[in-house]
Amino acid sequence: MERPPEIRLGSTRIVFLTDGFWRNDGGCMFGVVPRELWKKNHPPDELNRVRLNLTCPLIIRGADAILVDTGIGNRLDADERRIFDHGQGWMRALAMEPGDITAVVLSHLHFDHCGGIVRRRESGQVEAAFPHARLFIQRGELEAARSKNERLRAAYRHVEECLAPNVKSIEAMEGEVQLSAEVVARVTGGHTRDHQVIVVRDGVESFAHLADIVPTHSHLGGPWNQAYDLDALTTMERKAEYLAQAVAERSWVSFAHDDQMYAARIVLDRARYRIGETISALQHD
């Protein structure tokens, strides 16, 4: 199995793990953008599903091993696996065991970002996937996931199965939190009310995992947002801020769901954000 690609910022390694490819409805992924535009780079199948990745950056420095998001995991039932066509990734391709992960930080609690915090055994029992890790989640996201609001309840219907085996490891965050000297979690809102991104800075170099603020490179454009976004205007505002910073600092950003690239440097070309240098996604189907 090919080793996952990585970048280095000073003494910090950022390894691009993935929980595999999956498929989701193209209209949901691109919202108000017409199908004729998004299908050029994201050709839909006969069910209007586009192929997506489940990118989970692993930040390693000294004894710290901080995993950002966990993908879908193996907890889906047969019908869900058929609907989402989830393939197995290679989160274990690195020479580490799940017990070596010291922290997991979740951008939010949608199933394609938090499902991998548990593993289902052949017996059917669900257990914590990272038994020694602290699990960082925004307190507001935890509250939203347990809300009785009809729309929210549908978006988070999987949450209790994921959180219950991890209840002793959960550390509820409130706003911006410094996870280590180099790693900070910052709330953006937009996609969910308490959606957060992870920023790494080691010396003069920096990196940001933008999660579902910019899930693919096609979402660089202001109005290219997901139908899932609770507040698209906030998504657009935070997106503009982080992309402007990436251009100014020549820093890396990574995408949660791009099936062609894990990360890229962003350039400004005639007032439009475009892709510069990239870290290509391994084609692991």
C-alpha positions in Angstrom: 0.0 0.0 0.0 1.4 3.4 -1.0 2.3 5.7 1.8 0.2 8.8 2.1 1.7 12.1 1.0 2.7 14.8 3.5 4.0 18.3 3.9 6.4 19.7 6.5 6.1 23.0 8.3 9.2 23.5 10.3 9.3 20.5 12.7 5.6 19.7 12.1 4.5 16.9 9.7 1.0 17.0 8.1 0.1 13.6 6.7 -2.9 13.4 4.4 -4.9 10.3 5.4 -8.3 9.4 3.9 -11.2 7.3 4.8 -11.8 6.5 1.1 -14.0 7.7 -1.7 -17.8 8.0 -1.4 -20.6 9.4 -3.4 -23.1 12.1 -2.6 -25.8 14.0 -4.5 -24.3 16.7 -6.7 -27.1 19.1 -6.1 -26.6 18.9 -2.4 -22.8 19.4 -2.8 -23.1 22.5 -5.1 -26.3 24.1 -3.9 -27.5 26.9 -6.2 -24.8 26.3 -8.8 -26.4 24.9 -12.0 -25.6 21.3 -12.8 -24.2 22.3 -16.2 -21.4 24.1 -14.4 -20.4 21.7 -11.7 -20.7 18.5 -13.9 -17.6 19.5 -15.9 -15.2 18.8 -13.0 -17.5 16.5 -11.0 -19.2 14.2 -13.5 -22.3 12.7 -11.9 -23.3 9.1 -12.2 -26.8 7.8 -13.2 -28.1 8.7 -9.7 -26.7 12.3 -9.9 -24.0 11.4 -7.3 -20.5 12.8 -7.6 -17.3 11.1 -6.3 -15.8 12.7 -3.2 -13.0 12.0 -0.9 -12.8 11.8 2.9 -9.6 13.7 3.7 -8.4 13.5 7.4 -5.1 15.4 8.0 -2.9 14.0 10.7 -0.7 16.6 12.4 2.5 15.1 14.0 5.0 17.0 16.1 7.0 15.3 18.8 4.7 13.2 20.9 1.6 14.9 19.6 -0.5 13.1 16.9 -3.6 15.1 16.2 -6.2 13.7 13.7 -8.5 16.2 12.1 -11.9 14.5 11.3 -12.3 10.8 10.8 -14.5 10.2 7.7 -17.4 7.8 7.6 -15.8 4.8 9.3 -17.3 1.3 9.0 -20.6 1.8 11.0 -23.0 2.2 8.0 -25.5 -0.5 7.4 -25.9 -2.3 4.0 -28.5 0.2 2.6 -26.4 3.2 3.6 -23.2 1.7 2.1 -25.2 1.2 -1.2 -26.5 4.8 -1.1 -23.1 6.4 -0.4 -20.9 3.9 -2.2 -18.3 4.2 0.5 -15.0 2.6 -0.3 -12.4 1.7 2.4 -9.5 4.2 2.7 -6.1 3.8 4.1 -6.0 5.6 7.4 -3.9 2.7 8.6 -1.3 3.1 5.9 1.0 5.1 8.2 3.1 3.0 10.6 0.9 3.9 13.6 -1.8 2.2 15.6 -5.1 3.9 16.5 -3.9 4.0 20.1 -1.0 6.2 19.0 -3.4 9.1 18.2 -3.2 11.6 21.0 -6.1 13.8 20.0 -9.0 13.9 17.5 -10.5 17.3 16.6 -13.8 17.3 14.7 -14.8 20.2 12.4 -18.4 19.3 13.0 -20.6 16.3 13.7 -22.0 15.3 10.3 -21.6 11.6 9.7 -19.0 12.0 7.0 -16.7 13.8 9.4 -17.2 12.0 12.7 -18.3 8.4 11.8 -14.8 7.1 12.1 -14.5 7.9 15.8 -16.1 4.5 16.3 -15.4 1.1 14.8 -18.0 -1.7 14.5 -16.6 -5.2 15.3 -17.8 -8.2 13.4 -20.0 -9.0 16.4 -21.8 -5.7 15.8 -20.5 -4.1 18.9 -19.5 -0.4 18.4 -16.4 0.8 20.2 -14.1 3.9 20.4 -11.7 3.8 17.4 -9.0 5.9 19.1 -8.9 4.6 22.7 -6.2 7.0 24.0 -7.2 10.2 22.2 -8.8 13.3 23.7 -11.8 14.2 21.5 -12.3 17.9 20.9 -15.7 19.1 19.7 -17.3 22.5 20.0 -19.9 22.6 22.8 -22.4 24.4 20.5 -22.0 21.6 17.9 -22.7 19.0 20.6 -25.9 20.9 21.6 -27.0 21.2 18.0 -26.5 17.5 17.4 -28.9 16.8 20.3 -31.5 19.4 19.3 -35.1 18.5 18.7 -35.2 20.8 15.6 -36.5 18.6 12.8 -33.9 19.6 10.2 -31.0 19.3 12.7 -32.3 16.0 14.0 -32.1 14.5 10.5 -28.6 15.8 9.9 -27.3 14.3 13.2 -29.4 11.1 13.5 -26.2 9.1 13.7 -24.6 11.1 16.5 -25.4 9.1 19.7 -24.1 5.9 18.2 -20.8 7.7 17.5 -20.5 9.7 20.8 -21.7 7.1 23.3 -18.5 4.9 23.2 -16.4 8.1 23.4 -18.2 9.9 26.2 -15.3 9.8 28.6 -12.9 11.3 26.0 -15.0 14.2 24.9 -13.7 17.7 25.7 -16.3 20.4 24.8 -14.7 23.5 23.4 -16.0 27.0 23.5 -14.7 29.2 20.7 -11.1 29.3 19.6 -8.9 26.8 21.4 -5.1 26.3 21.2 -4.7 22.5 21.0 -0.9 22.7 21.0 1.8 25.4 20.5 1.3 25.0 16.7 -2.3 24.0 16.3 -5.4 26.1 16.9 -9.1 25.4 16.2 -11.2 28.4 15.1 -15.0 28.6 14.8 -16.2 29.7 11.4 -19.9 28.9 11.5 -21.6 28.8 8.1 -21.9 25.1 7.3 -23.1 24.5 10.8 -23.5 27.1 13.5 -20.3 26.0 15.3 -18.3 24.5 12.3 -14.6 24.9 13.0 -11.4 24.8 10.9 -7.9 23.8 12.1 -4.9 26.0 11.5 -1.3 24.9 12.0 1.6 27.4 12.2 5.2 26.4 12.7 7.6 29.3 12.3 6.7 31.4 9.2 4.8 28.5 7.5 1.1 27.7 7.9 -1.6 25.3 6.9 -5.4 25.3 7.3 -7.9 22.4 6.9 -11.0 24.2 5.7 -13.3 21.2 6.1 -16.8 22.1 4.7 -16.1 25.8 4.2 -14.3 24.8 1.0 -14.9 21.1 0.6 -13.5 20.8 -2.9 -11.4 23.1 -5.1 -14.6 23.9 -7.1 -15.9 25.6 -4.0 -13.2 28.3 -4.1 -15.7 30.6 -5.8 -17.9 32.7 -3.5 -21.4 31.4 -4.5 -20.2 27.8 -4.8 -21.5 26.5 -1.5 -23.3 23.4 -0.4 -27.1 23.1 0.0 -26.3 21.7 3.4 -24.9 25.1 4.7 -27.1 26.5 7.4 -25.8 30.0 6.7 -24.4 30.3 3.2 -23.5 34.0 3.7 -21.3 33.2 6.6 -19.7 30.4 4.7 -18.9 32.9 1.9 -17.5 35.5 4.4 -15.2 33.0 6.2 -14.1 31.4 2.9 -13.0 34.8 1.6 -11.0 35.5 4.8 -9.2 32.2 4.8 -8.5 32.2 1.1 -7.1 35.8 1.2 -4.8 34.8 4.1 -3.7 31.7 2.1 -2.7 33.9 -0.8 -1.0 36.5 1.3 1.1 33.9 3.2 1.5 31.4 0.4 0.2 28.8 2.8 -1.4 25.4 2.2 -5.1 24.6 2.6 -6.7 21.2 2.4 -10.1 20.1 1.2 -12.4 17.7 3.0 -13.9 16.1 -0.1 -11.9 16.8 -3.2 -11.4 13.5 -5.2 -8.4 14.9 -7.2 -6.3 16.7 -4.5 -5.8 16.7 -0.8 -4.3 20.2 -0.5 -3.1 23.2 -2.6 -1.6 26.6 -2.4 -4.0 29.3 -3.6 -3.2 32.1 -6.0 -5.2 35.2 -7.0 -5.6 35.5 -10.8 -7.5 38.4 -12.2 -9.5 38.8 -9.0 -10.4 35.1 -8.8 -9.0 32.4 -6.5 -7.3 29.6 -8.4 -5.3 26.5 -7.6 -1.5 26.7 -7.5 0.8 23.9 -6.4 -1.1 20.8 -5.3 -0.9 17.6 -3.3 -2.6 15.1 -5.5 -5.1 12.6 -4.1 -4.1 8.9 -4.4 -6.6 7.0 -6.5 -7.3 4.3 -4.0 -10.4 2.7 -5.6 
